[in-house]
Amino acid sequence: MMIFLCRMHIHAILARVSLADEQNDRPESNVAPARGAMDHTLVSLLLVGSSLLSAVCFPNIDAIFGLLGGTTAVVISFVAPAVFWEAFVGQMYPATHYKRLFCKVLFGFSAVVAGLS
């Protein structure tokens, strides 16, 4: 289990969000607020609890690999091209252009398929 790595990234995301909320032009405001022991304990409990719950729900590793493989295949095949096109090329077209609308429909459809798989 990589609880330490997950917890470190979750704390970094939480610190980035709190810094973005308090962003202003004063130089002393660019210091991340200290995280308390309660936040550390809560994140650790959530990570360990979710690991335990997934181990109880899926005792066979084949089911987990099938679920991950099905979801990853949908993301690589449908979601990633739509997101890349929208990010790199989509700004050249107006919001109501058929290519941008098709990209959004494809993203929505793939989100539904990924949710069902």
MDAnalysis code that builds the backbone (N, CA, C; Angstrom):
import MDAnalysis as mda
import numpy as np

u = mda.Universe.empty(351, n_residues=117, atom_resindex=np.repeat(np.arange(117), 3), trajectory=True)
u.add_TopologyAttr("name", ["N", "CA", "C"] * 117)
u.add_TopologyAttr("resid", np.arange(1, 118))
u.add_TopologyAttr("resname", ["MET", "MET", "ILE", "PHE", "LEU", "CYS", "ARG", "MET", "HIS", "ILE", "HIS", "ALA", "ILE", "LEU", "ALA", "ARG", "VAL", "SER", "LEU", "ALA", "ASP", "GLU", "GLN", "ASN", "ASP", "ARG", "PRO", "GLU", "SER", "ASN", "VAL", "ALA", "PRO", "ALA", "ARG", "GLY", "ALA", "MET", "ASP", "HIS", "THR", "LEU", "VAL", "SER", "LEU", "LEU", "LEU", "VAL", "GLY", "SER", "SER", "LEU", "LEU", "SER", "ALA", "VAL", "CYS", "PHE", "PRO", "ASN", "ILE", "ASP", "ALA", "ILE", "PHE", "GLY", "LEU", "LEU", "GLY", "GLY", "THR", "THR", "ALA", "VAL", "VAL", "ILE", "SER", "PHE", "VAL", "ALA", "PRO", "ALA", "VAL", "PHE", "TRP", "GLU", "ALA", "PHE", "VAL", "GLY", "GLN", "MET", "TYR", "PRO", "ALA", "THR", "HIS", "TYR", "LYS", "ARG", "LEU", "PHE", "CYS", "LYS", "VAL", "LEU", "PHE", "GLY", "PHE", "SER", "ALA", "VAL", "VAL", "ALA", "GLY", "LEU", "SER"])
u.atoms.positions = np.array([
    [0.848, -1.187, 0.000],
    [0.000, 0.000, 0.000],
    [0.884, 1.238, 0.000],
    [0.424, 2.218, -0.678],
    [1.199, 3.450, -0.787],
    [0.461, 4.584, -0.077],
    [0.131, 4.350, 1.159],
    [-0.630, 5.325, 1.931],
    [0.146, 6.616, 2.108],
    [1.459, 6.499, 2.358],
    [2.267, 7.700, 2.573],
    [2.240, 8.603, 1.347],
    [2.436, 8.031, 0.170],
    [2.454, 8.813, -1.058],
    [1.089, 9.443, -1.336],
    [0.023, 8.680, -1.161],
    [-1.327, 9.229, -1.366],
    [-1.623, 10.358, -0.384],
    [-1.264, 10.144, 0.863],
    [-1.513, 11.170, 1.879],
    [-0.721, 12.441, 1.590],
    [0.514, 12.286, 1.117],
    [1.338, 13.447, 0.800],
    [0.708, 14.253, -0.339],
    [0.210, 13.564, -1.368],
    [-0.406, 14.275, -2.482],
    [-1.729, 14.920, -2.089],
    [-2.499, 14.272, -1.255],
    [-3.757, 14.867, -0.789],
    [-3.472, 16.121, 0.021],
    [-2.462, 16.087, 0.884],
    [-2.102, 17.285, 1.649],
    [-1.617, 18.405, 0.726],
    [-0.875, 18.058, -0.325],
    [-0.415, 19.078, -1.272],
    [-1.597, 19.711, -2.003],
    [-2.583, 18.902, -2.385],
    [-3.775, 19.439, -3.058],
    [-4.553, 20.340, -2.119],
    [-4.718, 19.911, -0.871],
    [-5.451, 20.734, 0.099],
    [-4.726, 22.051, 0.368],
    [-3.394, 22.007, 0.450],
    [-2.632, 23.237, 0.677],
    [-2.742, 24.166, -0.522],
    [-2.723, 23.611, -1.736],
    [-2.840, 24.433, -2.939],
    [-4.217, 25.100, -3.009],
    [-5.245, 24.362, -2.639],
    [-6.597, 24.932, -2.644],
    [-6.719, 26.041, -1.615],
    [-6.171, 25.837, -0.425],
    [-6.269, 26.879, 0.604],
    [-5.438, 28.103, 0.235],
    [-4.306, 27.903, -0.449],
    [-3.522, 29.046, -0.909],
    [-4.249, 29.814, -2.009],
    [-4.918, 29.103, -2.893],
    [-5.651, 29.776, -3.969],
    [-6.807, 30.600, -3.409],
    [-7.417, 30.129, -2.332],
    [-8.512, 30.883, -1.723],
    [-8.018, 32.165, -1.051],
    [-6.788, 32.148, -0.535],
    [-6.258, 33.296, 0.198],
    [-5.245, 34.095, -0.623],
    [-5.238, 33.917, -1.931],
    [-4.244, 34.576, -2.788],
    [-4.477, 36.085, -2.835],
    [-3.443, 36.846, -2.585],
    [-3.470, 38.298, -2.741],
    [-2.051, 38.776, -3.008],
    [-1.826, 40.058, -3.041],
    [-0.537, 40.616, -3.421],
    [0.452, 40.763, -2.270],
    [0.063, 40.453, -1.064],
    [0.971, 40.573, 0.063],
    [1.962, 39.405, 0.062],
    [3.261, 39.666, 0.210],
    [4.253, 38.573, 0.132],
    [4.148, 37.578, 1.276],
    [3.659, 37.978, 2.430],
    [3.598, 37.049, 3.555],
    [2.452, 36.051, 3.416],
    [1.572, 36.231, 2.439],
    [0.434, 35.325, 2.306],
    [0.755, 34.109, 1.467],
    [1.988, 33.988, 0.927],
    [2.327, 32.866, 0.065],
    [2.853, 31.666, 0.834],
    [2.683, 31.641, 2.120],
    [3.116, 30.521, 2.946],
    [1.902, 29.635, 3.197],
    [2.070, 28.347, 2.965],
    [0.955, 27.416, 3.156],
    [0.605, 27.322, 4.638],
    [-0.678, 27.289, 4.976],
    [-1.056, 27.146, 6.376],
    [-0.689, 25.754, 6.887],
    [-0.334, 25.698, 8.156],
    [0.055, 24.425, 8.752],
    [-1.165, 23.515, 8.874],
    [-0.988, 22.258, 8.511],
    [-2.060, 21.284, 8.633],
    [-1.994, 20.701, 10.027],
    [-3.121, 20.550, 10.647],
    [-3.168, 20.032, 12.002],
    [-3.072, 18.516, 12.047],
    [-2.893, 18.007, 13.248],
    [-2.827, 16.561, 13.440],
    [-4.168, 15.907, 13.128],
    [-5.253, 16.657, 13.307],
    [-6.574, 16.104, 13.018],
    [-6.747, 15.871, 11.514],
    [-6.253, 16.797, 10.680],
    [-6.324, 16.614, 9.232],
    [-5.510, 15.402, 8.803],
    [-4.326, 15.263, 9.382],
    [-3.456, 14.128, 9.066],
    [-4.134, 12.807, 9.431],
    [-4.736, 12.760, 10.595],
    [-5.422, 11.556, 11.052],
    [-6.638, 11.261, 10.194],
    [-7.396, 12.285, 9.835],
    [-8.593, 12.083, 9.034],
    [-8.253, 11.561, 7.640],
    [-7.249, 12.127, 7.009],
    [-6.839, 11.658, 5.680],
    [-6.322, 10.226, 5.762],
    [-5.545, 9.911, 6.798],
    [-5.032, 8.545, 6.950],
    [-6.161, 7.556, 7.169],
    [-7.117, 7.913, 8.000],
    [-8.253, 7.020, 8.237],
    [-9.088, 6.810, 6.976],
    [-9.290, 7.858, 6.203],
    [-10.045, 7.706, 4.968],
    [-9.323, 6.811, 3.963],
    [-8.014, 6.972, 3.846],
    [-7.252, 6.136, 2.919],
    [-7.238, 4.670, 3.345],
    [-6.971, 4.422, 4.607],
    [-6.925, 3.044, 5.094],
    [-8.324, 2.428, 5.064],
    [-9.335, 3.202, 5.424],
    [-10.708, 2.690, 5.379],
    [-11.166, 2.362, 3.967],
    [-10.822, 3.207, 3.009],
    [-11.213, 2.907, 1.627],
    [-10.451, 1.697, 1.087],
    [-9.196, 1.525, 1.494],
    [-8.438, 0.327, 1.102],
    [-9.068, -0.925, 1.697],
    [-9.454, -0.844, 2.946],
    [-10.092, -1.984, 3.607],
    [-11.437, -2.305, 2.960],
    [-12.218, -1.291, 2.670],
    [-13.523, -1.499, 2.045],
    [-13.393, -2.122, 0.658],
    [-12.426, -1.650, -0.128],
    [-12.235, -2.240, -1.453],
    [-11.738, -3.676, -1.347],
    [-10.914, -4.001, -0.334],
    [-10.454, -5.378, -0.154],
    [-11.591, -6.298, 0.268],
    [-12.521, -5.781, 1.057],
    [-13.661, -6.598, 1.477],
    [-14.652, -6.790, 0.321],
    [-14.886, -5.736, -0.446],
    [-15.845, -5.820, -1.553],
    [-15.306, -6.642, -2.720],
    [-14.006, -6.586, -2.964],
    [-13.391, -7.304, -4.074],
    [-12.283, -8.213, -3.550],
    [-12.630, -9.378, -2.992],
    [-11.585, -10.252, -2.459],
    [-10.746, -10.898, -3.563],
    [-11.278, -10.969, -4.779],
    [-10.559, -11.565, -5.884],
    [-9.904, -10.461, -6.708],
    [-8.613, -10.559, -6.949],
    [-7.874, -9.507, -7.635],
    [-8.283, -9.409, -9.101],
    [-8.810, -10.486, -9.682],
    [-9.240, -10.452, -11.084],
    [-10.358, -9.438, -11.307],
    [-11.258, -9.299, -10.355],
    [-12.353, -8.336, -10.497],
    [-11.818, -6.902, -10.501],
    [-10.824, -6.639, -9.681],
    [-10.234, -5.297, -9.627],
    [-9.505, -4.989, -10.928],
    [-8.733, -5.967, -11.442],
    [-8.028, -5.740, -12.702],
    [-8.998, -5.528, -13.859],
    [-10.104, -6.267, -13.873],
    [-11.108, -6.071, -14.915],
    [-11.753, -4.703, -14.835],
    [-12.061, -4.257, -13.626],
    [-12.665, -2.932, -13.435],
    [-11.690, -1.829, -13.838],
    [-10.443, -1.937, -13.426],
    [-9.444, -0.939, -13.804],
    [-9.171, -0.955, -15.308],
    [-9.092, -2.129, -15.895],
    [-8.835, -2.235, -17.323],
    [-9.968, -1.662, -18.161],
    [-11.210, -1.942, -17.769],
    [-12.357, -1.407, -18.509],
    [-12.443, 0.103, -18.413],
    [-12.200, 0.646, -17.253],
    [-12.262, 2.089, -17.075],
    [-11.100, 2.788, -17.782],
    [-9.910, 2.214, -17.681],
    [-8.747, 2.817, -18.322],
    [-8.861, 2.785, -19.843],
    [-9.402, 1.705, -20.381],
    [-9.572, 1.606, -21.829],
    [-10.527, 2.676, -22.350],
    [-11.592, 2.929, -21.626],
    [-12.543, 3.966, -22.041],
    [-11.886, 5.340, -21.979],
    [-11.122, 5.600, -20.934],
    [-10.471, 6.906, -20.799],
    [-9.452, 7.116, -21.917],
    [-8.644, 6.105, -22.193],
    [-7.623, 6.248, -23.232],
    [-8.259, 6.363, -24.616],
    [-9.321, 5.628, -24.865],
    [-9.911, 5.600, -26.205],
    [-10.795, 6.799, -26.502],
    [-11.569, 7.260, -25.530],
    [-12.572, 8.281, -25.800],
    [-12.322, 9.613, -25.099],
    [-11.994, 9.570, -23.831],
    [-11.892, 10.804, -23.051],
    [-10.633, 11.585, -23.397],
    [-9.485, 10.926, -23.441],
    [-8.222, 11.627, -23.665],
    [-8.181, 12.365, -25.002],
    [-8.588, 11.752, -26.138],
    [-8.566, 12.524, -27.388],
    [-9.494, 13.739, -27.365],
    [-10.660, 13.595, -26.757],
    [-11.587, 14.723, -26.694],
    [-11.030, 15.855, -25.835],
    [-10.431, 15.518, -24.714],
    [-9.876, 16.535, -23.833],
    [-8.668, 17.209, -24.482],
    [-7.793, 16.411, -25.130],
    [-6.627, 16.999, -25.798],
    [-7.046, 17.922, -26.937],
    [-8.017, 17.495, -27.726],
    [-8.454, 18.334, -28.835],
    [-9.046, 19.639, -28.317],
    [-9.863, 19.555, -27.287],
    [-10.484, 20.756, -26.721],
    [-9.424, 21.692, -26.146],
    [-8.401, 21.133, -25.516],
    [-7.377, 21.964, -24.883],
    [-6.454, 22.620, -25.901],
    [-6.106, 21.904, -26.975],
    [-5.096, 22.420, -27.887],
    [-5.661, 23.063, -29.149],
    [-6.809, 22.608, -29.621],
    [-7.338, 23.105, -30.889],
    [-8.671, 23.814, -30.710],
    [-9.399, 23.473, -29.689],
    [-10.773, 23.945, -29.524],
    [-10.941, 25.440, -29.397],
    [-9.905, 26.172, -28.961],
    [-10.049, 27.617, -28.776],
    [-10.166, 28.359, -30.099],
    [-9.804, 27.723, -31.211],
    [-9.882, 28.393, -32.510],
    [-11.312, 28.484, -33.024],
    [-12.197, 27.645, -32.481],
    [-13.569, 27.595, -32.960],
    [-14.501, 28.259, -31.956],
    [-15.617, 28.836, -32.422],
    [-16.593, 29.389, -31.469],
    [-17.236, 28.265, -30.662],
    [-17.862, 28.643, -29.564],
    [-18.425, 27.643, -28.643],
    [-19.544, 26.836, -29.281],
    [-20.203, 27.363, -30.298],
    [-21.317, 26.640, -30.917],
    [-20.906, 25.892, -32.176],
    [-19.626, 25.793, -32.460],
    [-19.161, 25.074, -33.649],
    [-19.423, 23.577, -33.469],
    [-19.740, 22.889, -34.573],
    [-20.138, 21.490, -34.480],
    [-19.001, 20.600, -33.973],
    [-17.754, 20.953, -34.237],
    [-16.648, 20.139, -33.745],
    [-16.511, 20.241, -32.226],
    [-16.705, 21.430, -31.690],
    [-16.645, 21.582, -30.231],
    [-17.828, 20.904, -29.561],
    [-19.000, 21.007, -30.189],
    [-20.170, 20.342, -29.620],
    [-20.005, 18.828, -29.663],
    [-19.458, 18.306, -30.767],
    [-19.213, 16.876, -30.864],
    [-18.213, 16.420, -29.807],
    [-17.204, 17.218, -29.545],
    [-16.209, 16.894, -28.533],
    [-16.854, 16.806, -27.146],
    [-17.744, 17.725, -26.860],
    [-18.430, 17.708, -25.558],
    [-19.393, 16.532, -25.446],
    [-20.072, 16.195, -26.547],
    [-20.969, 15.042, -26.541],
    [-20.170, 13.752, -26.362],
    [-19.036, 13.651, -27.042],
    [-18.176, 12.473, -26.901],
    [-17.658, 12.345, -25.476],
    [-17.282, 13.443, -24.871],
    [-16.822, 13.408, -23.485],
    [-17.945, 12.964, -22.548],
    [-19.148, 13.488, -22.746],
    [-20.289, 13.083, -21.912],
    [-20.636, 11.613, -22.091],
    [-20.633, 11.159, -23.340],
    [-20.933, 9.754, -23.606],
    [-19.909, 8.845, -22.963],
    [-18.632, 9.182, -23.069],
    [-17.589, 8.357, -22.484],
    [-17.647, 8.386, -20.962],
    [-18.080, 9.497, -20.381],
    [-18.245, 9.552, -18.927],
    [-19.355, 8.598, -18.479],
    [-20.426, 8.517, -19.262],
    [-21.509, 7.586, -18.948],
    [-21.032, 6.150, -19.089],
    [-20.296, 5.857, -20.169],
    [-19.788, 4.489, -20.373],
    [-18.805, 4.112, -19.262],
    [-17.932, 5.037, -18.890],
    [-16.972, 4.750, -17.812],
    [-17.699, 4.557, -16.486],
    [-18.786, 5.280, -16.272],
    [-19.549, 5.114, -15.036],
    [-20.262, 3.789, -14.971],
    [-20.653, 3.251, -16.123],
    [-21.353, 1.973, -16.141],
    [-20.424, 0.771, -16.129],
    [-19.182, 0.981, -16.541],
    [-18.270, -0.184, -16.610],
    [-17.669, -0.508, -15.276],
])
